[in-house]
């Protein structure tokens, strides 16, 4: 069986597209054609979000290799939101897409194992094990060290899954901690990168990359280049493109021979129908067509920079 990173790269090569579509929906993002069909109680809102997600998937699954639902946008709706999250992941998998759940969990011992069981592995229920979410990858916070990461790595090996570990994130304040210099002169993010190398050495696949991978923000091109040198076997999940200002030419610094990363775009794809680029071309009811058009534009822009 090919390991998780090889499966992801296979999909990227098949679609000729290093893009992951973030599914981070809020009620205010929904087009009026969706809002008008549903009520404003939490169950109805979540039904509307699910329709929105499914329609975006229907219009992009043939050109996009993966989706990345950010769990906070589902948790905030309580149980109904988590049902929507589960159904979104299931639907994307049915369409042949890789599912990366952006959960950023980090804890120790049995708590970390519980998080990993929930999203990557299985949970003992009575006398049998059950899997509750159909997910391929999760994001992991390494702040607690190996105690917080080891259960995820073990489940990656056992269930053929993958993790993206936060190394250098795209947000403006990331440097408050990640850029701090340690006694040996290295930054915190450089130290985390070295740990990722160690943690991922047993999960390197046929393409030369590991299923223990990294989150590296598009908004810090100098660090992208540095981290590619430090982590030659780590695939990058690259947030920050589009709405946050990350540029294709900056992202290209993390690639080699057309491989090396998968680039996330959330708002710029989900809300393409509202953007200056597409709002005069597509109506509210054609929101998914706008998303497809922006996805193709993003794919072509990235490919022209990285190849």
N, C-alpha and C positions, 0 to 999 in steps of 0.2 A: 504493500500500500504506500502511495506517495504521501509524504508528510504535509502538514498544513501549509507551510510556506510554498512548497512546490505546487500545490493545488491553487493557491492564490496567484502565483506567477503564471501558471497555465492559463488562468482566466484573463489576466491582464494581457497576455500575449494573444489569446484567442480574440479578444475584443479590440486589440491594438489601442488600449486605452488605460492609462495609469490613474484613473479617477475612481474615487469612492464617493457616492452620493450620501451626504449626511441627512438624516431624517430627524430634524429637531423642531417639530411643529408646535406652534402656539395658536390659540384661537384667533388672534388678530391677524395671523398670516393666511388664514383660509380665505379663498375667494368667495365672493358673495353667492356664486352659484352653488357652493357647498353649504354655506351658512343658512341659506334660505330653505334648504331641505330638512334641516334638523333643528331641534329645540335648543334651549340654552341651559338645560340641566346637564349635569356632568356626564351622564350616560349618553345623551344625545350628542354632546360635544365630542366625546371620544369616538362615537360612531362616525361622525363627520371627519375626524382626523384620520380614522382608519381608511375611509373611502379616499381621502386625499392621498394618503401614502400609497395605497394600492394602485391608484390611477397613475401616480408618478412612476411606480415600478413598472406598470404595464407599458408605459411609453418610453422606458429606458433600458429594460433588462437585456435587450439585444445589443446594446452598445456600451453598457456600464458593467464592470465585473463584480462590483460589491456595493453594499449599502452599510451605513453606519448610524443606527439609531442611538441617540444620546438619551440615556435612561432618565435623566432628570426631567425631561419634558413629558415623560409618561408618569413617573412617580408623583408628580405634583397633582395629578388627577386621581390619586388613590388607587383603589382596586380596579376601577374601570380603566384607568390609564395603563395599568400593568397588563390588563387583558388586551388592550390595544397594542402594547409593546410586543406581547407574545404573538399575536396574530400577524403583526407587521413582519416580524422575523420569519414566521412560518411561511407567509406568502412569498417573501423574497427568496427563500430557499426553494419553494416550489417552482419558481421561475428560473432556478439555476444560478442564483447569485450567491456570492460569499457574504456572510453576515458578520460584521464586526460590531459588537456591542460596546459602546463607550460608557463604561461603568466606573472606571478609575477607583476600583476598590483597593484597600490596603489595610491590613490588620495582621495579627499574629495568631499562631497556634490553631486551635479548633475553629476560631472565628474566620481566619483566612481560608481554612479548608471548607467552611460552610459557604463562603462566597464562591469559591471555585466549584464546589459541588453544584451550586445553584445554576451557574451559567456555563460551565464547561463540562462538568462531570455528571454524576448521578447522586441521588439522595436515597438513603435507606428508608423505605416506608413499609412498616410491618416486617415481612420476611422477604421483600424483594426491593431491588434498586430501580428507581425511576428517574428519567430525565425530563425536566420541565420546560426548557427553552431550547430551541433548535438554533444554536449559535456556534460559529466557527472560531471566533477570536474575541478577546476582551482586552480592554486597556487596564493597566495595573499601576498603582502608585507605589514606588519603591522606598518611600521615606522610612519604613520600619526595617529595612534591610532584608536579608535572605529569609528571615522568619516569616515575613509577609508575602514573599514571592514564591518560596519553595512549593507550597501546596498547588499553586497554579502550574508550575513547571511539571510537577508530578502528574497532574491531570492532562497536560499537553502530551506527555509521553503515553499515558494510559489510553486516552481517547482521541489521539491524533488531532489536537487543537493547537491554537497559537495565542500568544500574548504580545501586546505592544506596551512596553514599559516607558513611563514618562521620563525623558532625559532632558530635553530642552524645549519647553512649551512655548506657544506662540503669543501668549498674553503679555501685555506691557510690563507688568510687575514681576515677571518670572525671574528677573535678575536679582531681586531682593534676596533670594536664597540660592538660586541655581548658579549665579555668577560669583558667589563668594569664593575667595581664595583660601585654600587649606594650607597647612604648614609646609607641604612639599611644593607649593606654588601652583598646584593644579586647582581648577575650579570644581565646584560641587558637580556640575553637569559632566565634566570630564571624568571624575571619579565614578559617577553612576554609569557612564559609558563603558568604563573598564570592567565594572561589575557585570554589565549586560554581556560583554564578551565571555566572561567566565560562566555565567549562568546559562548561556545558550550554546555552549560548545558541543553538547551531546545531541543537539537537535538540528544540525546542519543538513540540508537536503541536497538534491541533485544539482540545483542551480548555484550552490555555494553560499546560500543564505540560511539563517537559522529561524526556527519557529518561535524563538524568543527574540522579539524584534523591538523597535524603538519608536517613540513619538518624538519628532524633531520639527519644530515650527518653521513655516515658510518665511516668517517675518524676521528671521535672523540668519541671513545668508552666510556670514562669516562662520558662524557656528555650524551651519550645515556642512560646509566644506571641511572644517576641523573634525567634525564627528564622523564624516565618511572615512577620513584617514584613520581615526581611532577604531572605528567599528566596520571593517570591510565586509564582515559577514552578517551584518544586521540590516534587515529591510526597514525602511523608514515609513511610518505613517505620518504624513505631512499636513497638519492643519494650518490655517491662516491664509490660504489662497483666496482671492476674490474680495469678499467684504472686509477682511482684516488687512488687506493690502499686500499680501505675498504675491510676487511676480514669477512668471514661468522661468525667466532667465536665472533667478535666484534659486529656485527649486532644482534646476538642472545641475547645480553643484553637488547634489546628493546622489546623482545617477552616474552609471558607467555602462556603456554599451546598451543604453536604452532601458536598463533595469536599475533597481535600487530603492524604489519607493512607490507609494500609492498616495495620491494627493486628495485630500478631503475638501469638498465644497458643500456647504449646507444652505445658507440663506440665498446665495447667488444662484443656486439651482432651484430650490424650492419656490422662491419668490421671483423667478425670472420674469414672470408675467407683469410684475410691477416695475421692472427695471427700465431705465431710459433706453436701453438698447432694444427692448422687445415690446414695450407697452403699446406702441403704435402699430405693431404688426399682429399681435394676438390679443383677442378679447379676454375678459375675465373667464369665460367658459372654456377658453382654449389654453388654460394655464399649463396643462401638461405638455402641450405642443411647444410652448415657450421654454419649458424645462428641457425638453429634448433638444431644441435648437441651441440653447446655451451649453448643454452638455457636449454637443458636437463641436461648438466653437472652442470650449475649454480643452477638449481632447486634442484638437488640431493645434492649438496654441502650445500645449504642453509637449506634444510630439515634435513640433518644429524646434523646440528648445533643447530637448533631451537626446535627440537622435543625431 
